[in-house]
Amino acid sequence: MVVTTGHDIINNAPEELLVNSELYDELEFNDVEYITKEYGQDKCPVCNFSIKPILLMVNTRFDDSFSKVIISLVYKCPRSECSELFVLYYEVDRETYQHKKLGCASIKPKHAMISDKIQEISGNFVLIYSEAIEAESLGLKNICGPGYRKALEFLIKDYLIYLHPDEEASIKRKFLGNCINDYELPPNIKEMAKRATWLANDETHYERKWGDKDLEDLKTLINIVVYWIMMEELTKEYQKSMK
Ligand SMILES: [Zn+2]
């Protein structure tokens, strides 16, 4: 594990560290060093690797009561595969000079909260779905729709392969709609997966067939399918382990 000290972080900072603050005179630069040492972030909140974050910018402002200074430190993850930014928030009491960490926020949206069971059934779904969410949060509306469509296909096919491992090759070859029709699935999963597929196909077609439904409906349907798969498999697990 990489141990990060305030000194390391300051030394790690690029020459042109941006200090954006009229209040900065009120705080010694040592304060920033002290704070980073005291609360040093040694894990990237985006990629979760142990890192020595690169300090890019310090921003300070008063809180609403003018009794505290809120310090925001913008860091960059040094891993080239990640390189994401995150912000650490601290407050300093102007009377007592006591420091308190307020929190850490990554600028990149976090991966969707999806259960371990779904991860086990379809790691591909979790990955692609997270990417689609990211595309959507960046405003890439035309990209995220097909992304959700692809995520759904992996979810259903991986689930069918999970249920029928010996039929993997034929499941992979089939169209998604045929997979849903041809294999036995609990009715809730089958019915919702069908509708999710209808809407998902709309995302890749020139003309929409389901004009009164939108991306939110597609996401809701995918979430319902995820929910039913999760409930179905967890039910089986508990029935098996508690006879
Ligand atoms: Zn990172």
py3Dmol code that shows the C-alpha trace and the ligand (Angstrom):
import py3Dmol

protein = """\
ATOM      1  CA  MET A   1       0.000   0.000   0.000  1.00  0.00           C
ATOM      2  CA  VAL A   2       1.271   3.436  -0.872  1.00  0.00           C
ATOM      3  CA  VAL A   3       1.502   5.716   2.131  1.00  0.00           C
ATOM      4  CA  THR A   4       0.797   9.285   1.214  1.00  0.00           C
ATOM      5  CA  THR A   5       1.865  12.183   3.345  1.00  0.00           C
ATOM      6  CA  GLY A   6       0.967  15.804   2.967  1.00  0.00           C
ATOM      7  CA  HIS A   7       4.517  16.463   1.885  1.00  0.00           C
ATOM      8  CA  ASP A   8       4.331  13.899  -0.877  1.00  0.00           C
ATOM      9  CA  ILE A   9       1.133  15.407  -2.129  1.00  0.00           C
ATOM     10  CA  ILE A  10       2.527  18.930  -2.177  1.00  0.00           C
ATOM     11  CA  ASN A  11       5.741  17.718  -3.803  1.00  0.00           C
ATOM     12  CA  ASN A  12       3.656  15.846  -6.294  1.00  0.00           C
ATOM     13  CA  ALA A  13       1.832  18.993  -7.320  1.00  0.00           C
ATOM     14  CA  PRO A  14       2.695  20.499 -10.677  1.00  0.00           C
ATOM     15  CA  GLU A  15       4.592  23.801 -10.726  1.00  0.00           C
ATOM     16  CA  GLU A  16       1.567  25.774 -11.806  1.00  0.00           C
ATOM     17  CA  LEU A  17      -0.640  24.712  -8.887  1.00  0.00           C
ATOM     18  CA  LEU A  18      -3.743  26.795  -9.214  1.00  0.00           C
ATOM     19  CA  VAL A  19      -4.643  28.597  -6.030  1.00  0.00           C
ATOM     20  CA  ASN A  20      -7.987  30.177  -6.610  1.00  0.00           C
ATOM     21  CA  SER A  21      -8.802  32.205  -3.580  1.00  0.00           C
ATOM     22  CA  GLU A  22      -9.000  35.688  -2.211  1.00  0.00           C
ATOM     23  CA  LEU A  23      -9.044  34.151   1.237  1.00  0.00           C
ATOM     24  CA  TYR A  24      -5.862  32.317   0.696  1.00  0.00           C
ATOM     25  CA  ASP A  25      -3.802  34.869   2.600  1.00  0.00           C
ATOM     26  CA  GLU A  26      -5.796  33.975   5.654  1.00  0.00           C
ATOM     27  CA  LEU A  27      -4.527  30.435   5.432  1.00  0.00           C
ATOM     28  CA  GLU A  28      -0.912  29.550   5.386  1.00  0.00           C
ATOM     29  CA  PHE A  29       0.105  27.143   2.665  1.00  0.00           C
ATOM     30  CA  ASN A  30       1.181  24.981   5.619  1.00  0.00           C
ATOM     31  CA  ASP A  31      -2.477  24.571   6.426  1.00  0.00           C
ATOM     32  CA  VAL A  32      -3.017  22.817   3.138  1.00  0.00           C
ATOM     33  CA  GLU A  33       0.011  20.661   3.805  1.00  0.00           C
ATOM     34  CA  TYR A  34      -1.246  19.916   7.294  1.00  0.00           C
ATOM     35  CA  ILE A  35      -4.688  19.049   6.013  1.00  0.00           C
ATOM     36  CA  THR A  36      -3.486  16.783   3.257  1.00  0.00           C
ATOM     37  CA  LYS A  37      -1.191  15.059   5.737  1.00  0.00           C
ATOM     38  CA  GLU A  38      -3.900  14.683   8.325  1.00  0.00           C
ATOM     39  CA  TYR A  39      -6.608  13.477   6.000  1.00  0.00           C
ATOM     40  CA  GLY A  40      -4.509  12.472   2.997  1.00  0.00           C
ATOM     41  CA  GLN A  41      -6.486  10.612   0.423  1.00  0.00           C
ATOM     42  CA  ASP A  42      -4.464   7.520  -0.428  1.00  0.00           C
ATOM     43  CA  LYS A  43      -7.133   5.846  -2.504  1.00  0.00           C
ATOM     44  CA  CYS A  44      -8.632   7.085  -5.749  1.00  0.00           C
ATOM     45  CA  PRO A  45     -12.423   7.261  -5.291  1.00  0.00           C
ATOM     46  CA  VAL A  46     -12.903   6.479  -8.987  1.00  0.00           C
ATOM     47  CA  CYS A  47     -10.610   3.485  -9.649  1.00  0.00           C
ATOM     48  CA  ASN A  48     -10.143   2.496  -5.980  1.00  0.00           C
ATOM     49  CA  PHE A  49      -6.397   1.973  -6.400  1.00  0.00           C
ATOM     50  CA  SER A  50      -3.904   3.117  -3.763  1.00  0.00           C
ATOM     51  CA  ILE A  51      -2.365   6.243  -5.202  1.00  0.00           C
ATOM     52  CA  LYS A  52      -0.391   9.373  -4.474  1.00  0.00           C
ATOM     53  CA  PRO A  53      -2.900  11.892  -5.764  1.00  0.00           C
ATOM     54  CA  ILE A  54      -1.654  14.906  -7.696  1.00  0.00           C
ATOM     55  CA  LEU A  55      -2.883  18.177  -6.226  1.00  0.00           C
ATOM     56  CA  LEU A  56      -4.046  20.434  -9.062  1.00  0.00           C
ATOM     57  CA  MET A  57      -5.962  23.226  -7.453  1.00  0.00           C
ATOM     58  CA  VAL A  58      -6.876  24.728  -4.121  1.00  0.00           C
ATOM     59  CA  ASN A  59     -10.081  26.679  -3.782  1.00  0.00           C
ATOM     60  CA  THR A  60     -11.299  28.359  -0.607  1.00  0.00           C
ATOM     61  CA  ARG A  61     -14.446  30.198   0.393  1.00  0.00           C
ATOM     62  CA  PHE A  62     -16.327  31.172   3.544  1.00  0.00           C
ATOM     63  CA  ASP A  63     -19.248  29.137   4.767  1.00  0.00           C
ATOM     64  CA  ASP A  64     -22.649  30.835   5.120  1.00  0.00           C
ATOM     65  CA  SER A  65     -21.905  32.059   8.640  1.00  0.00           C
ATOM     66  CA  PHE A  66     -18.441  33.369   7.722  1.00  0.00           C
ATOM     67  CA  SER A  67     -17.102  31.476  10.732  1.00  0.00           C
ATOM     68  CA  LYS A  68     -15.390  28.793   8.709  1.00  0.00           C
ATOM     69  CA  VAL A  69     -13.296  28.554   5.608  1.00  0.00           C
ATOM     70  CA  ILE A  70     -14.250  25.770   3.238  1.00  0.00           C
ATOM     71  CA  ILE A  71     -11.248  24.410   1.393  1.00  0.00           C
ATOM     72  CA  SER A  72     -11.655  22.329  -1.745  1.00  0.00           C
ATOM     73  CA  LEU A  73      -8.617  20.489  -3.023  1.00  0.00           C
ATOM     74  CA  VAL A  74      -8.854  19.211  -6.584  1.00  0.00           C
ATOM     75  CA  TYR A  75      -6.718  16.137  -7.154  1.00  0.00           C
ATOM     76  CA  LYS A  76      -5.925  14.015 -10.146  1.00  0.00           C
ATOM     77  CA  CYS A  77      -5.412  10.264 -10.035  1.00  0.00           C
ATOM     78  CA  PRO A  78      -1.861   9.588 -11.313  1.00  0.00           C
ATOM     79  CA  ARG A  79      -2.773   6.228 -12.889  1.00  0.00           C
ATOM     80  CA  SER A  80      -2.812   6.694 -16.656  1.00  0.00           C
ATOM     81  CA  GLU A  81      -5.679   4.203 -16.988  1.00  0.00           C
ATOM     82  CA  CYS A  82      -7.778   6.408 -14.716  1.00  0.00           C
ATOM     83  CA  SER A  83      -6.540  10.033 -14.678  1.00  0.00           C
ATOM     84  CA  GLU A  84      -9.842  11.153 -13.156  1.00  0.00           C
ATOM     85  CA  LEU A  85     -10.313  14.190 -10.945  1.00  0.00           C
ATOM     86  CA  PHE A  86     -11.733  14.259  -7.461  1.00  0.00           C
ATOM     87  CA  VAL A  87     -12.279  16.909  -4.831  1.00  0.00           C
ATOM     88  CA  LEU A  88     -11.622  16.759  -1.097  1.00  0.00           C
ATOM     89  CA  TYR A  89     -13.571  19.200   1.036  1.00  0.00           C
ATOM     90  CA  TYR A  90     -12.378  20.482   4.405  1.00  0.00           C
ATOM     91  CA  GLU A  91     -13.424  23.235   6.707  1.00  0.00           C
ATOM     92  CA  VAL A  92     -11.230  25.296   8.994  1.00  0.00           C
ATOM     93  CA  ASP A  93     -12.696  27.157  11.942  1.00  0.00           C
ATOM     94  CA  ARG A  94     -11.504  30.763  11.756  1.00  0.00           C
ATOM     95  CA  GLU A  95     -11.449  31.076  15.566  1.00  0.00           C
ATOM     96  CA  THR A  96      -9.952  27.795  16.665  1.00  0.00           C
ATOM     97  CA  TYR A  97      -8.213  26.793  13.419  1.00  0.00           C
ATOM     98  CA  GLN A  98      -9.625  23.319  13.861  1.00  0.00           C
ATOM     99  CA  HIS A  99      -9.770  21.305  10.661  1.00  0.00           C
ATOM    100  CA  LYS A 100     -12.494  18.904   9.722  1.00  0.00           C
ATOM    101  CA  LYS A 101     -12.850  16.755   6.634  1.00  0.00           C
ATOM    102  CA  LEU A 102     -16.246  17.256   5.024  1.00  0.00           C
ATOM    103  CA  GLY A 103     -16.017  14.660   2.313  1.00  0.00           C
ATOM    104  CA  CYS A 104     -14.610  13.521  -0.960  1.00  0.00           C
ATOM    105  CA  ALA A 105     -16.441  13.635  -4.266  1.00  0.00           C
ATOM    106  CA  SER A 106     -15.390  12.226  -7.579  1.00  0.00           C
ATOM    107  CA  ILE A 107     -16.340  14.135 -10.667  1.00  0.00           C
ATOM    108  CA  LYS A 108     -16.801  10.989 -12.684  1.00  0.00           C
ATOM    109  CA  PRO A 109     -20.150   9.285 -12.012  1.00  0.00           C
ATOM    110  CA  LYS A 110     -19.836   6.116  -9.993  1.00  0.00           C
ATOM    111  CA  HIS A 111     -20.723   2.737 -11.378  1.00  0.00           C
ATOM    112  CA  ALA A 112     -24.338   1.839 -10.934  1.00  0.00           C
ATOM    113  CA  MET A 113     -25.225   0.049  -7.722  1.00  0.00           C
ATOM    114  CA  ILE A 114     -25.735  -3.513  -8.842  1.00  0.00           C
ATOM    115  CA  SER A 115     -25.746  -6.558  -6.597  1.00  0.00           C
ATOM    116  CA  ASP A 116     -22.945  -9.110  -6.384  1.00  0.00           C
ATOM    117  CA  LYS A 117     -25.333 -11.719  -7.751  1.00  0.00           C
ATOM    118  CA  ILE A 118     -25.800  -9.799 -11.001  1.00  0.00           C
ATOM    119  CA  GLN A 119     -22.055  -9.211 -11.170  1.00  0.00           C
ATOM    120  CA  GLU A 120     -21.579 -12.975 -10.844  1.00  0.00           C
ATOM    121  CA  ILE A 121     -24.141 -13.739 -13.560  1.00  0.00           C
ATOM    122  CA  SER A 122     -23.011 -11.063 -16.003  1.00  0.00           C
ATOM    123  CA  GLY A 123     -19.938  -8.972 -15.345  1.00  0.00           C
ATOM    124  CA  ASN A 124     -20.290  -7.750 -18.935  1.00  0.00           C
ATOM    125  CA  PHE A 125     -23.723  -6.316 -18.212  1.00  0.00           C
ATOM    126  CA  VAL A 126     -22.441  -4.393 -15.185  1.00  0.00           C
ATOM    127  CA  LEU A 127     -19.562  -2.970 -17.186  1.00  0.00           C
ATOM    128  CA  ILE A 128     -21.567  -1.984 -20.276  1.00  0.00           C
ATOM    129  CA  TYR A 129     -24.484  -0.624 -18.237  1.00  0.00           C
ATOM    130  CA  SER A 130     -22.072   1.544 -16.236  1.00  0.00           C
ATOM    131  CA  GLU A 131     -20.561   2.859 -19.452  1.00  0.00           C
ATOM    132  CA  ALA A 132     -24.020   3.688 -20.801  1.00  0.00           C
ATOM    133  CA  ILE A 133     -24.827   5.593 -17.599  1.00  0.00           C
ATOM    134  CA  GLU A 134     -21.580   7.467 -17.984  1.00  0.00           C
ATOM    135  CA  ALA A 135     -22.334   8.332 -21.610  1.00  0.00           C
ATOM    136  CA  GLU A 136     -25.769   9.556 -20.572  1.00  0.00           C
ATOM    137  CA  SER A 137     -24.357  11.688 -17.766  1.00  0.00           C
ATOM    138  CA  LEU A 138     -22.052  13.308 -20.323  1.00  0.00           C
ATOM    139  CA  GLY A 139     -25.100  14.182 -22.421  1.00  0.00           C
ATOM    140  CA  LEU A 140     -24.314  11.611 -25.143  1.00  0.00           C
ATOM    141  CA  LYS A 141     -27.960  10.692 -25.663  1.00  0.00           C
ATOM    142  CA  ASN A 142     -27.409   8.931 -28.998  1.00  0.00           C
ATOM    143  CA  ILE A 143     -24.628   6.781 -27.621  1.00  0.00           C
ATOM    144  CA  CYS A 144     -26.167   5.707 -24.332  1.00  0.00           C
ATOM    145  CA  GLY A 145     -29.351   4.225 -25.910  1.00  0.00           C
ATOM    146  CA  PRO A 146     -27.497   1.561 -27.926  1.00  0.00           C
ATOM    147  CA  GLY A 147     -25.277   1.107 -24.854  1.00  0.00           C
ATOM    148  CA  TYR A 148     -28.300   0.174 -22.740  1.00  0.00           C
ATOM    149  CA  ARG A 149     -29.440  -2.106 -25.590  1.00  0.00           C
ATOM    150  CA  LYS A 150     -26.098  -3.904 -25.575  1.00  0.00           C
ATOM    151  CA  ALA A 151     -26.101  -4.158 -21.770  1.00  0.00           C
ATOM    152  CA  LEU A 152     -29.562  -5.756 -21.883  1.00  0.00           C
ATOM    153  CA  GLU A 153     -28.441  -8.299 -24.475  1.00  0.00           C
ATOM    154  CA  PHE A 154     -25.489  -9.364 -22.317  1.00  0.00           C
ATOM    155  CA  LEU A 155     -27.668  -9.551 -19.220  1.00  0.00           C
ATOM    156  CA  ILE A 156     -30.260 -11.848 -20.823  1.00  0.00           C
ATOM    157  CA  LYS A 157     -27.806 -14.019 -22.727  1.00  0.00           C
ATOM    158  CA  ASP A 158     -25.410 -14.372 -19.785  1.00  0.00           C
ATOM    159  CA  TYR A 159     -28.353 -15.256 -17.554  1.00  0.00           C
ATOM    160  CA  LEU A 160     -29.526 -17.930 -19.997  1.00  0.00           C
ATOM    161  CA  ILE A 161     -25.962 -19.276 -20.202  1.00  0.00           C
ATOM    162  CA  TYR A 162     -25.877 -19.244 -16.377  1.00  0.00           C
ATOM    163  CA  LEU A 163     -29.057 -21.362 -16.395  1.00  0.00           C
ATOM    164  CA  HIS A 164     -28.034 -23.576 -19.347  1.00  0.00           C
ATOM    165  CA  PRO A 165     -24.242 -23.633 -19.484  1.00  0.00           C
ATOM    166  CA  ASP A 166     -24.215 -26.480 -22.015  1.00  0.00           C
ATOM    167  CA  GLU A 167     -26.095 -24.337 -24.547  1.00  0.00           C
ATOM    168  CA  GLU A 168     -23.716 -21.411 -24.480  1.00  0.00           C
ATOM    169  CA  ALA A 169     -22.793 -21.524 -28.163  1.00  0.00           C
ATOM    170  CA  SER A 170     -26.365 -21.542 -29.428  1.00  0.00           C
ATOM    171  CA  ILE A 171     -27.477 -18.820 -26.975  1.00  0.00           C
ATOM    172  CA  LYS A 172     -24.657 -16.575 -28.153  1.00  0.00           C
ATOM    173  CA  ARG A 173     -25.614 -17.091 -31.808  1.00  0.00           C
ATOM    174  CA  LYS A 174     -29.331 -16.372 -31.452  1.00  0.00           C
ATOM    175  CA  PHE A 175     -31.061 -13.022 -31.733  1.00  0.00           C
ATOM    176  CA  LEU A 176     -31.945 -11.592 -28.343  1.00  0.00           C
ATOM    177  CA  GLY A 177     -35.701 -11.750 -29.015  1.00  0.00           C
ATOM    178  CA  ASN A 178     -35.467 -15.417 -29.980  1.00  0.00           C
ATOM    179  CA  CYS A 179     -33.451 -16.199 -26.855  1.00  0.00           C
ATOM    180  CA  ILE A 180     -36.211 -14.729 -24.700  1.00  0.00           C
ATOM    181  CA  ASN A 181     -38.941 -16.599 -26.616  1.00  0.00           C
ATOM    182  CA  ASP A 182     -37.197 -19.955 -26.970  1.00  0.00           C
ATOM    183  CA  TYR A 183     -35.965 -20.538 -23.436  1.00  0.00           C
ATOM    184  CA  GLU A 184     -38.019 -21.104 -20.354  1.00  0.00           C
ATOM    185  CA  LEU A 185     -37.830 -18.172 -17.970  1.00  0.00           C
ATOM    186  CA  PRO A 186     -39.926 -17.142 -14.951  1.00  0.00           C
ATOM    187  CA  PRO A 187     -42.916 -15.151 -16.348  1.00  0.00           C
ATOM    188  CA  ASN A 188     -41.901 -11.839 -14.720  1.00  0.00           C
ATOM    189  CA  ILE A 189     -38.443 -12.004 -16.227  1.00  0.00           C
ATOM    190  CA  LYS A 190     -39.707 -13.129 -19.632  1.00  0.00           C
ATOM    191  CA  GLU A 191     -42.419 -10.476 -19.940  1.00  0.00           C
ATOM    192  CA  MET A 192     -40.232  -7.589 -18.783  1.00  0.00           C
ATOM    193  CA  ALA A 193     -37.237  -8.748 -20.833  1.00  0.00           C
ATOM    194  CA  LYS A 194     -39.455  -8.829 -23.951  1.00  0.00           C
ATOM    195  CA  ARG A 195     -40.639  -5.278 -23.402  1.00  0.00           C
ATOM    196  CA  ALA A 196     -37.162  -4.049 -22.542  1.00  0.00           C
ATOM    197  CA  THR A 197     -35.976  -5.568 -25.831  1.00  0.00           C
ATOM    198  CA  TRP A 198     -38.752  -3.863 -27.826  1.00  0.00           C
ATOM    199  CA  LEU A 199     -37.770  -0.484 -26.396  1.00  0.00           C
ATOM    200  CA  ALA A 200     -34.061  -1.210 -26.617  1.00  0.00           C
ATOM    201  CA  ASN A 201     -34.398  -2.010 -30.323  1.00  0.00           C
ATOM    202  CA  ASP A 202     -36.053   1.383 -30.758  1.00  0.00           C
ATOM    203  CA  GLU A 203     -32.784   2.945 -29.597  1.00  0.00           C
ATOM    204  CA  THR A 204     -30.929   1.525 -32.584  1.00  0.00           C
ATOM    205  CA  HIS A 205     -33.603   1.993 -35.260  1.00  0.00           C
ATOM    206  CA  TYR A 206     -34.076   4.994 -37.532  1.00  0.00           C
ATOM    207  CA  GLU A 207     -37.756   5.281 -36.690  1.00  0.00           C
ATOM    208  CA  ARG A 208     -39.151   4.761 -33.213  1.00  0.00           C
ATOM    209  CA  LYS A 209     -41.985   2.276 -32.828  1.00  0.00           C
ATOM    210  CA  TRP A 210     -42.781   3.134 -29.217  1.00  0.00           C
ATOM    211  CA  GLY A 211     -43.096   6.898 -29.538  1.00  0.00           C
ATOM    212  CA  ASP A 212     -44.645   7.448 -26.120  1.00  0.00           C
ATOM    213  CA  LYS A 213     -41.808   5.662 -24.341  1.00  0.00           C
ATOM    214  CA  ASP A 214     -38.317   6.991 -23.840  1.00  0.00           C
ATOM    215  CA  LEU A 215     -34.909   6.194 -22.417  1.00  0.00           C
ATOM    216  CA  GLU A 216     -36.230   6.446 -18.856  1.00  0.00           C
ATOM    217  CA  ASP A 217     -38.750   3.681 -19.640  1.00  0.00           C
ATOM    218  CA  LEU A 218     -35.990   1.524 -21.098  1.00  0.00           C
ATOM    219  CA  LYS A 219     -33.851   2.008 -17.980  1.00  0.00           C
ATOM    220  CA  THR A 220     -36.820   1.235 -15.752  1.00  0.00           C
ATOM    221  CA  LEU A 221     -37.528  -1.980 -17.684  1.00  0.00           C
ATOM    222  CA  ILE A 222     -33.876  -3.056 -17.517  1.00  0.00           C
ATOM    223  CA  ASN A 223     -33.915  -2.378 -13.771  1.00  0.00           C
ATOM    224  CA  ILE A 224     -37.069  -4.479 -13.408  1.00  0.00           C
ATOM    225  CA  VAL A 225     -35.403  -7.360 -15.284  1.00  0.00           C
ATOM    226  CA  VAL A 226     -32.314  -7.018 -13.061  1.00  0.00           C
ATOM    227  CA  TYR A 227     -34.570  -7.008 -10.005  1.00  0.00           C
ATOM    228  CA  TRP A 228     -36.499 -10.147 -10.994  1.00  0.00           C
ATOM    229  CA  ILE A 229     -33.337 -12.046 -11.924  1.00  0.00           C
ATOM    230  CA  MET A 230     -31.812 -11.076  -8.592  1.00  0.00           C
ATOM    231  CA  MET A 231     -34.931 -12.102  -6.631  1.00  0.00           C
ATOM    232  CA  GLU A 232     -35.252 -15.376  -8.540  1.00  0.00           C
ATOM    233  CA  GLU A 233     -31.646 -16.394  -7.961  1.00  0.00           C
ATOM    234  CA  LEU A 234     -31.477 -15.234  -4.334  1.00  0.00           C
ATOM    235  CA  THR A 235     -34.728 -17.112  -3.624  1.00  0.00           C
ATOM    236  CA  LYS A 236     -33.193 -20.278  -5.074  1.00  0.00           C
ATOM    237  CA  GLU A 237     -30.047 -19.787  -3.001  1.00  0.00           C
ATOM    238  CA  TYR A 238     -31.906 -19.430   0.296  1.00  0.00           C
ATOM    239  CA  GLN A 239     -34.222 -22.326  -0.501  1.00  0.00           C
ATOM    240  CA  LYS A 240     -31.165 -24.468  -1.095  1.00  0.00           C
ATOM    241  CA  SER A 241     -29.196 -23.352   1.960  1.00  0.00           C
ATOM    242  CA  MET A 242     -32.132 -23.463   4.446  1.00  0.00           C
ATOM    243  CA  LYS A 243     -34.037 -26.680   3.885  1.00  0.00           C
TER     244      LYS A 243
END
"""
ligand_1 = """\
1
ZN
Zn -7.946 6.524 -10.173
"""
view = py3Dmol.view(width=600, height=400)
view.addModel(protein, "pdb")
view.setStyle({"model": 0}, {"cartoon": {"style": "trace"}})
view.addModel(ligand_1, "xyz")
view.setStyle({"model": 1}, {"stick": {}})
view.zoomTo()
view.show()
